[in-house]
Amino acid sequence: MTKPSDLPSLIGQEVGVSRWIEVDQARIDAFARITEDEQFIHVDPEAAKHTPFGGTIAHGFLTLSLASAMSYDAVAPLDGVVMGVNYGFDKLRFLAPVPAGSKVRGRFKLLSAEDKGGGRWLLKHELTVEIEGGDKPALIAEWLGMQMVKA
């Protein structure tokens, strides 16, 4: 747990790194079905072999959707937190494809922490999703989250 009074000293600091999460073909296929995005580059390994990627790749939104699990791993909640909600993104860029069978993890840096009153804290984290063994991250985002603490 992080005390709200400690937030100013954490701004600009890396506050956590998640575990590696495997993005296998079964996960990609399930995401394709549920989102109705079954483009061949994601779900047809044979056809995808003939693309510049050399095989299937994860949806960018699948990679992004793992951010919540990464956050639970890596970012300590505020002391007295009742709940947290996704508040959106200020910036989001997909930089490199995630090949099927890869592992990804999230690095979190606290960029800002605003006391919104009434026990509400708006936190902005820089999220960098790394691909194990990759030269570039899969994505970089400025992610906003509202945490509500007991007042």
N, C-alpha and C positions, 0 to 999 in steps of 0.2 A: 504494500500500500504506500502511496505517496501522499504526504500532507499537502493540502493546498498552499500552505505558507512556504513550502519548498519549491514550488513551481518556478518562481523567478530565477532561481539558481540553476535550473535545468534547461532553460531556454538556450538553444544553440548546441545542446549536447545530445549525443546518441543516448537514447534511453532504453534500447533493447533490440535484440536480434531473435527472430523466431527459429524454431526447428526447421529442418528441411522437410518439404511436403512433396511427395511424388505426384507427378501429373502424368498418369499412364493413359493408355488408349481407352480403357473402360471409363475412366472419369471424363475424358473428352467426349466419348460417345453419349454418356448420360447427360452431360451438359447440352450437347447438341440437340438431343431429343426434347429436353424440358424447355429449351429456349427456341425451338423450331429453327435453329440455324445449323443445317446439316450440309453446309458447303463441303465439297469433296476434299478440300485441303485439310479439313479436320477429321473426316470420318472414313475416307477411302485410301488406305495405305498404298494400294497398288497405283492408283492414279496420282497420288501425292508424290510418289517416287520420281515422277517426271517433271517436277516443279523445281525452282531454284532452292527450295527447302530440303529436297531429297527425301521427304517423308511427311507424315502428318504433323500438324502443329496445334497447340491449344488455342482456343479462342482468346483474344485479348481480354474479353469480359470474364472468362473463366479464371484467368490469372488474377484479375482484379478482385473477383469474388472471394478469393482465398485470403484477402486482406484482413477480414474479420478474424479468421482462425489465427493468422499470424499475429494480430494485435493481442488476442487473448494470451498467446504464448509470451509475447515480448514486452508489453507495456503494462506496468503496474497501475491498477485503478486508483483513483483518489480515495483517501481514507474517508469512510462513511458513505461511500457511493451507494445509491439506491438503484440507479440504472444509468445506462449510457445509450445515446442514440446517434446514428449516422446523420451528419449534418450536411454532407456533400463534399465537393472538391473545388479548390481554387484553380488548380492546374492538374493536368493528367496527360502523360505522354507514353505511348507504347513504343519502346526503342528496339526491342529484339524479339523474334519469335521464340516460343517455348516448344521445342520438339517433344513429341510424345515420348514418354519414358524418362523425361528430365525431372530434376528436383529443383524446387524454388524455395526461397526463404525471404523474409522481410526484415529490413533494417529501418528503425524508427528514430528520427531526430525530432525533438520538440522545437517547433518554430515559434509558437506563441501560446499564451494562456491568458484568457480574458475572464475576469470575474463578472458575470452578467447579473449578479444579485440573486437572492432567494435560493442560494445553494447551487446555482447553475454555473458551470465552467465550460467555456468554449475553448477547446484545445485544437491547435493545428500542428500536425505532424508531417514531416517529410517522410514519405514511404518510398523506399527503394527496394524493388523486388529483384533479387539476384537469381541467376540461373547457375546451378552448380557447374563449374568448369567453363562458364561463359565469359566472353570478353566484355560484353555490355549487359547492363541490366535489362530485364524484360520490360519494366516500366518504372517511372518515377512520378509521384503524385504529391500534392499538398492536400492532405485529408483533414477535414474538419469533423470533430466529434463533440457532442455536448454531454457532459457528465453532470448528473444531479446528485448532490450530496445532502445528507441530513443537515438542515440549517440549525 
